Amino acid sequence: MTQPTHYTITELAREFDVTPRAIRFYEDQGLLAPRREGANGLRRVYSPRDRTRLKLTLRGKRLGFTLSEIRTLLDLYDSPTGTTAQLRAFIDTIAAHREMLQRQLEDLNTTLSELTAYEEQGRALLAAGIDKRARRSKAA
């Protein structure tokens, strides 16, 4: 089966389960560059390259990349492959994102530990309160 040579905004929205508004937003951010057709160029026509860029944009968002980071990675993807500068920029972007995620993970682990301690304290207080009431009712 051959791949289509162009896509409509509706087709891409359906395929990737996003709204046409989201696709237009990515276009405004310079992540997609559809061709314009029809009266006054109102109809957007997306190429296989745009489809791939949308797919990579959505994957980048799921991985927590900012739109700026995604744009950098997409631009690297589009540039001639095999250049040392391209690979360094790619590695630098990935490393910076990994470091940010590592800091977030440490923060989350700290928060989870604190919440566990608070929960245990609350349960202990609750159990102590129930025990006191049970002893009072037996004494009466």
N, C-alpha and C positions, 0 to 999 in steps of 0.2 A: 504494500500500500504506500503510495507516495504522499509526502507531506504537502499540505496546501501551500500555495505561494503567498497567500495573504489571509488575514483574519479581521473580523469586525470586533468592535469593543464588546458587543454582546456575546460573541463566541468565546472571547478570552475570559470575560467575567464568569460565564457559565463553567468553562473548563477549570478555572482556578478557584471557583467559589468565592469571588470577591465582587464588589459592586463596581459598576461602570465609573462611579464617582471616584473610587480608589484608584482605578486605572488612570483617570484624568489627572488625579493628584500626582501620581508617579510621573506622568508626562510633564506636569508643571515643574516638578523637581529635577527634570532633565534626565530621568532614568529611562524613559521611552521616547521615541521620536517617530510617531506614525506619519505616513504620507497623508496628504489631504486631497480629497476628491469631491466632485459634485459642485453644486451651486455654492459659490463663495467659499469653497474648501471646507464645508461643514462636516463632511463625512470622513471619519478617521479610518485609515487602512493600515493595519499592523502587519509587519513582515515577520518571517520566522525569527529574525534577529530580535525583534521586539518581544516576541513570545518567549524566547530564551531569557532575555533580560528581565521580563516580568517574573518568570519562574525563579530565577536566581535572586531577584529582589525579595520575593515572598519567602524564599528559603533563608536569606540573610536576616529578614525580620524575625522569623521563627527562632533563629540562633541568637537574637538579641543585638544585632548590628544596628547602628544608627543609619539613617538614610545617607549621610555623608560618607560613612565607611562603605556602605553598599555601592555608592557612586564610584568611589575610588577603586573598589574591587572590580566593578563592571568595566571601568575604563581600562584597567589592567587586562581584563579578559579580552577586550576589543583590540588592544595594541598588539604589535607583532610579538609573537611568542619567542621565548628563549633569551631575552635580553637580561643581563645581570641586573640592571636598574629595576626592571619590571619585577623580577623575582625578589629583590630586596624590599621593594615597596609592598609586595604581597605579604612577605614574611613579617615585616614591621607592623602592618595593619592587623594581621592575625595575632601576633604576639601581644600587641597593645590590648586587643579585645580579650584575649585569654587572661591577661593580668587583671583587667577590670572584673571579669567573671570570677576569678579566684578571690579577689577582695570581697565581692558580693557573697560568695559562698562562705567565706570566713564570717562575715557579718550575719548571714542567715544562721550559721551554726551557733554563733554566740547567742543570738536571739532565741533560737530553739532551746538552748540549754537554760536560759533565763526563764522562759515560759514553763519549761518542765519543772523547774524549782518552785516557781510561783504556784503552779497547779498542785504540786505535792504539798506545799504549805497550806493551800486552801482546803485540800482534802483532809489533811491532818486536823485543821481547825474545825472543819465540819464534823469529822468523826468524834473529836473531843467534845464538841457541843452536844452531839447526840448521846454520847456516853454519859455526860453530866445529867441530861434530862432523864435518861433511863434509870440512873441511880436515884435521882430525886423521887421518881414515881414509885420505885420499890420501897424507899424509905417511908413514904407516906401511907 
